[in-house]
Amino acid sequence: MIFWRNKDDWEEKSMMLYHYCDNKKMANIVAGHTLRMSDITKSNDYEEIQLFYPYIMTAIEKEYKMNPFSLDYKGEKDFEALKRLLHVTHKLVNIEFDVGEMTSFVVCFCEEGDVLSQWRGYADGGKGGAIGFSLEELKEYCKLYDGIITLAKVKYISREELQSVIADKAKEVLLNLQNDIGWIADKFSMFDDGEEYNILLQTRMLHIIKKVLISSLEYKHESFSEEKEWRIFFSEEITKNLQWLFADEEDSIMKYHHVIPKLKNKIEFNITDNDMIPYYPIDLYDISSEPIKEIILGPKNNILERDFELYAAKYNMKNIVLRLSEISFRG
C-alpha cells in the first residue's frame, strides 16, 4: 500500500465521488466492506422526500383541467372523481409519512473530497474522513439493478424551477394514471360491483404518487449547490411490511414490486441512543475488487499513516490512497 500526502502527488485516473462520515463509520466501512444506504427520513435531509408534497396534488388538479380524460371513482366522474381520488391519496400519504413508511434508503456522495462545509456537516466537524469511490464503478454497480437502484447527480433548483418540475411531474402522474385506467377496467369488467375497481385504482394512484415523491431525491434547493452531491437511492418507495421483508413465504405482491426481492432478509439496523435506523448494506466487493480508491482524513483527524495502513491490511482492503485535508480548520 502506498500513501501520498499531497493531492498533486497522485494522478487521478477517473472521476471520484466521496462519502463523508465520522471516524467510527469510516472504520466500520473499511472493516465491514459495506456501505450503508440509510432511511432518508432519519437523516439531516429528511424533508427532501417531501420536496414535491403536497404541492403535487394541486398541480395534478390544474393539469387535469387543461387536459381532461374520462375517469370514474366511487360514483364520481371526471374532475370530481379525480378530486376524491386525490383526497383519499393525500390522507394515505400523510399516514405513511407519520409511521415512517414513506421513505427510501439513500447513501450520499460529493464530487470533491476536501470541502469545509462537508467536514463540518457530515464528518464530525473535521474529525472524520472522506472515502473516495470511482464514479464509473458506482454507475456499473447501479446498472446491475436498473429500475431498482438509481445513481443520480443532484439537480440544484430555484423555487421557480421547482414549480416547473412539479408541473412536469403532475403530467407524468396523469399519464401513468390514464394508462392504468384501461388495464384496470379490462381486468374488472366482469364484476358488477365496482369496489374492486376502486380499490385497485386507489392502490395504483398511491403507488404513482409515491414514486414521484421518491424522485424528488434528485433535487435540492440551489442554496446547497456547494455540496455537488450525488446519491444512490431505491427507485421506488421502501415498504416496511414485515411479511414481505422477513417472512419465508413469497407473496403475490412481490412480483409487482421490484424493490421487495432486493430488500428481503437484507435490512440491518443502526442503533443510536434514542432511535433505530434501518439501512440496506451495499457489499463493497459487489462494486469492485478494490472498491475504496482513496481516503482523505479531515483537518482534525489524528490518524497516522502507518496506523491506517495496518488497519486496512487487517481487513484486506488494498491499494487505498491516503492523504490529509489541505484545509486549515478552526472552530
HELIX and SHEET records of a PDB file:
HELIX    1   1 LYS A    7  ASP A    9  5                                   3    
HELIX    2   2 ASN A   23  GLY A   32  1                                  10    
HELIX    3   3 ILE A   40  LYS A   42  5                                   3    
HELIX    4   4 TYR A   46  GLN A   50  5                                   5    
HELIX    5   5 TYR A   55  MET A   66  1                                  12    
HELIX    6   6 ASP A   78  VAL A   99  1                                  22    
HELIX    7   7 LEU A  116  TYR A  122  1                                   7    
HELIX    8   8 ASP A  124  GLY A  126  5                                   3    
HELIX    9   9 LEU A  135  LYS A  143  1                                   9    
HELIX   10  10 ARG A  159  LYS A  187  1                                  29    
HELIX   11  11 GLU A  195  SER A  215  1                                  21    
HELIX   12  12 SER A  216  GLU A  218  5                                   3    
HELIX   13  13 GLU A  222  GLU A  227  5                                   6    
HELIX   14  14 LEU A  242  PHE A  246  1                                   5    
HELIX   15  15 SER A  252  LYS A  255  5                                   4    
HELIX   16  16 VAL A  259  LEU A  263  1                                   5    
HELIX   17  17 LEU A  284  ASP A  286  5                                   3    
HELIX   18  18 GLU A  305  LYS A  314  1                                  10    
SHEET    1   A 4 MET A  16  CYS A  21  0                                        
SHEET    2   A 4 GLY A 129  SER A 134 -1                                        
SHEET    3   A 4 GLU A 294  LEU A 297 -1                                        
SHEET    4   A 4 VAL A 321  LEU A 324  1                                        
SHEET    1   B 6 ILE A 149  LYS A 153  0                                        
SHEET    2   B 6 GLU A 229  PHE A 234 -1                                        
SHEET    3   B 6 PHE A 105  CYS A 110 -1                                        
SHEET    4   B 6 THR A  34  ASP A  39 -1                                        
SHEET    5   B 6 MET A 276  ASP A 283 -1                                        
SHEET    6   B 6 GLU A 268  ILE A 271 -1                                        
SHEET    1   C 2 ASP A  72  TYR A  73  0                                        
SHEET    2   C 2 GLU A  76  LYS A  77 -1                                        
SHEET    1   D 2 LYS A 155  ILE A 157  0                                        
SHEET    2   D 2 TYR A 219  HIS A 221  1                                        
END                                                                             
